[in-house]
């Protein structure tokens, strides 16, 4: 054995041994937190969809005021994907310093099972409890009085409609007259659909999807999936009414049967194949994005038959973070009235902060893309104040998903209302233990 | 009890004479080196395998015997075989059998045409063609495309809003099809994606095997007056039998694990394989159970059931292979 070969062999052996040792010890985490308030730190914010912080320049503004803090944002487009990843990290580690939570998840996140993973924000620095809508505050508060999330926005609903298609079908076109068509009753909205469909331009439908209608009806109901702390869905007033109207709409052929947020749904906006969509405030951004510049000036906005809340989010600070105090301060600042007003003007998310409603720029806001003459800010802030909060619980998201899917079974898979109902219950009993 | 003299005696003959104690040390080191270093060389693989293969497998098995939520993995309640029982006969059994059925139909719909087309393509490319190199490279292009990109393109093709598939149907006067909603149309669409991605890959494997067939066999067959079709049937196919078997095994394992294509094809309802679970495979069911409904125990039971199924598929293939070989 020559000296050369021997040394190569030794090197190989050494590296194999080193690799083995490395694998055996596993990955040890380095780095320790520092309590020095002026130490340079980076805070990461995990969110989904459009929160508007970057768009409104808020991260830069905060870093300017706090030169030692850098902020990074990890955004996921689909909330479903975001939540899946978040769940995995809750047990495995790797959470961001601030994590956004959607309304349908907040009851689960503040349940006994998960609340321990988040810090109590009710007494955190800079948090003004009275600024937030009381019911919004309550939704993120545990039975023991621990608040795990600060409200970012709420989802008061309106109906967005295509003025040109309404005119072609012989319906009124002005927001006030259109609102009057279905004022106070979702059933009148379906009725308006029948009128529309009778004289509709060829190839167009009154609404995009019956599951949107279902969401609208349930979201404006005081009773949804919980009653007195227990799941109640089969005989819930909201579910009953929503299901019945969705079935009627499908039967009457006034929906196009698209799956909300899917690519065909997005395409249909630019193809102008439907005339109305249930429009929570955050939907405005989608309408503009998918309809495109070619349809500018054609959309308008009217009041929904009933005030209700669809969606809206919270910012939570995980307890495992390295810079909990700094993250709490940032979350409080991001959800303060001034910042929420800036986000609203940039991307249209209605503030969860009631003090923001009196700020100029919110109430007198109009959307240059959707009905520039419609009092958009007025419509949404009136709707926001009229929201009756509904009781929610840990399974809210699952149940709501199952019923929305059940509506799809009627309109896309051509099941009868009874068949779809049975399939939905089967799905629920197999997934809720 | 090794004494210097004994060590001296066991030294291999012809070793260079050195100072006895030093020589003893070197040779002991040498022996240790010879005995242990192979193990040390393979150790990284086995450690990686233990960490990322064996441990998850056993841990999943352990989880499958518990009721455990994704949110709190540390808290697991022992339930014995309850998860398996539920899966086969309990409330979720409807979805399990549905997913199993879909996995089989999707497997047949995608594997059979895929392998037949691959065989045909390989046979054509085995001839002297102009630009043969180009075609051979082009075969691999779909395989090199990511599942996500390919599936998203096909989802657009099969879209009810301005999709190409419905446009083509319109040209021949047929009505539009809601591709994603129907049980068969959606499975057909998913199979098309799988076929598109894997045909070229299998064709290249067949082509490589075909080129190993001695030319003389074809020449002899040609002299005997065999047509190209007869050559293909009586020379190529028998010679390719082991290769075909290999691709059948690999494709059926792939089909059993089918996940990415149907998941992405479904968009918003991809996580449950369509609104009506119409193209939900076992892989999707496992993902949906574990990560959408956070029932880690039941998801692990699905994982182990799939593992068992794969063993069965492997066993069936081996038996068929043995029968074929003895029939030869």
Interface residues (C-beta under 8 A of the other chain):
Chain A: X12 X13 X16 X17 X19 X20 X23 X24 X80 X84 X87 X88 X90 X91 X113 X114 X257 X258 X259 X260 X261 X262 X263 X264 X267 X268 X271 X273 X398 X405 X408 X409 X412 X413 X414 X415 X423 X426 X427 X429 X430 X431 X432 X433
Chain B: X37 X40 X41 X43 X44 X47 X48 X51 X67 X69 X70 X71 X72 X73 X74 X91 X92 X94 X95 X155 X156 X159 X160 X161 X162 X163 X178 X180 X181 X182 X267 X268 X269 X271 X272 X275 X276 X278 X289 X291 X292 X293 X294 X295
